[in-house]
């Protein structure tokens, strides 16, 4: 098996109204701005794969992880008031999961390597915050609260020198989870 991400087909359908009513838009890849397809979005169906949805265009703002299933009124379930404005398909990954987390921006302060989920960085590493990281392998979700709760951020392989500069100012990340093949 390869350590690289493998492309797989994902499919999500967005609906303007609750309970899968009204105009719809089917998406099988990334979409940086959905406003040209739908004026609003109140429900969706993930038929295959996993997606991150964002409440602002260009993959900005609050993020929500969606796996296969039906979301008849996800706005009230997730507290989204402005609706979905962009989405990103998460590719399937087979192989290792490796991420290095840092207490401070620009890879400063305490450093720890992760290869599996961490439900609380304070308990496991005595780290008060995670402000930068390097994702070497796999796709990860970071959560603002322990036990994988609160707002989240999707990370794919790459260096993340400052979460603050990514628009996550004031947001702390206290737990991390690998995105496994459960999306398929």
N, C-alpha and C positions, 0 to 999 in steps of 0.2 A: 504494500500500500504506500501511496505517496504522502508526503508531509504537506503537500500543497492543497489549496482549496479546489474542489472540483465543481464545475458549473453544473447546476441542476435546474430544472425548470420549476419555478414557483408560480403560483397563480393566486391573485387576490382580486376580488370584485368589490368596488365601492358603490354605495347607493346614497342618493340624496336624502331619502327619508328613512325613518325607523322601519324595522321589520322588512328590510330588503325591498322597499317600494321606491317608486320614482325612477328617474334617469339613473343609469349605471355606467361605470367605467371599469373595464377589465385591464389588469396590469400584470405583466409577466417579467418585469425587470424594474430597474430604478426609474423613478419619476420625480424630477426636481421641482415641478410646480404643477399641481393638479387643477388649479383654478380655471384653466382653459377648457377642462373637460367637465367639471361639475361646479356648481355655484356653492354647494355645501355638501357635507357628508355626515350622515347620521348612523349608518350601519355598514357592515362589510362581512364578506365571507372569504376565509382563507381556504382555498381548495387543496393547495399543496405548498410545501416549503414553509419558510419563516420570513417575516418582514419586520422591519422597524418602520413605524409611522411617526411623523413629525407634525407639530402644529404650526410650523412656519415653512415657507418655501426654502429650497436649497438645503434640506436636511438640517435645519436649525430649530431651536426651541425645544420644548418638551418632547421626549421620545417615549414610545410605547412599543413593547415587544409583542408581536402577534404570531401565533402558531396556528396550525390547521384547526378550524372551527368556525362557528357562526357567532357573530357579534351583532345582535339585533338592535341594540341601543348602546353601543360602546361609549358614546360621549358621556352618558350619565354614569356608567360603570367606572370610567377612568377619570372623570372630572374634567374632561376636555370641553372648554367653552367655545373655543374658536374653530374647532374641527380640524381635520387632517388637510395639510397643504402639500406634503411630499411623502414619498415612501422609498424604502431601499430594501431590495431583496438580499437576504443573508445566504451566501453560498454554503453548500454542504462542505464540511471539513472532515477528512479522515487523517489520523496521525496524532502527533503530540499536541499538547496545549502547553504553551510556556509564556509567562508574562513576568516582567520585573516591575515591581511597584516602588515608588519613592515617596518619602514623606513631604518633600518640598518640590517646588517648580525646578525645571532644568536639571532634573535627575539629582537633586540634592537631598541631604539628610539620610535617615535610615533607608536601607534598601533590602528588599526581600524578593526571592524568586517564588513564583507560584506555578504549579503544574496541575492543580485541582481547585475545586471551589473553596472559597474562604467565606464563612458566614459572619465573621466579625474580626476585622484587622486589629482592633484594640485588644481583644482577648488573646488572639493567636500571636501577635507580634509586638504588642505594647506600642502600637502606632496610633497617634491621635488623628491623623489625616493622611490622605493619599492625594498628592497634587500633580504628579506626573507619572508616566509609565512607558515601558517599551514592550509592545506585544510582538513576540518573536514567532509564535505559532498559534493558530486557531483564532476563533472569534469569541469575544467575551462581552458580558454585560456587567457594568459597575452600578451599584445601588448606593443611594445616599444614607441608608440606614442599615444596621445589622439585620441579619436573617433575610436578606434579599427583598427589602421593602423600600418604599418611597420612590422618588424619581430615579430614572436610570439613564445610562449612557452606553451606546453600542460602540465597541472598539474592534477594529479589524487589525491585521498585522501592520505595524508601523510605530514610529516614535511620537509620543504625545508629551511635549515639553511643558505645557501649561494648560491645565483645564480652564483656568480663569480666562486666558486669551481665546479659548474656544467658545466663549460665551457661557461658561459654567461658573461665573463669579459668585462666590458665596455658597456654592454647593460643595458639600463634603461627600466623599465616597468611603463607605465603611464595610462593604461586602462586595465580592466578585463571584461571578458564576460563568462557567464555560457554556457555550451554546453547542449542545451535542446534537447527534443525529435524530433526536426526537422530533425534529421539524419535518422529517421526510415522510 
